[in-house]
Each structure stands twice: as structure tokens, then as C-alpha cells.
């Protein structure tokens, strides 16, 4: 996670079987709910662990 001038950027991986967009939205919503400032939140999924 990085923070710069009222902006948070969160990077993480998600597991197989999880829809990346749903995960990103859920993370952004949860983080935004805990903030005490008006910071913006960006979520970046850097990897998806896919098993065959």
C-alpha cells in the first residue's frame, strides 16, 4: 500500500475462483469505510493465482 497526498494505492494478488473486479470493489469499499479522511482509494490486482 502506498499513500500520497490523500490518495491510497493498494496492490495485491487474488486467488483462483474469485472474480477480480468483485474483489477489487470489495477491497476499495472496505478500505474507504475505515478512512477518517477524504482520501481516494485505488486498487490494483497484480496477480491472479490460477490452478489447472
Number of C-alpha atoms within 10 A of each C-alpha: 10 9 12 9 7 10 13 18 14 17 14 12 13 16 13 12 10 12 11 17 12 10 16 19 13 13 16 19 12 11 16 17 9 8 11 7 9 9 14 16 17 18 19 15 14 10 12 15 10 10 7 3
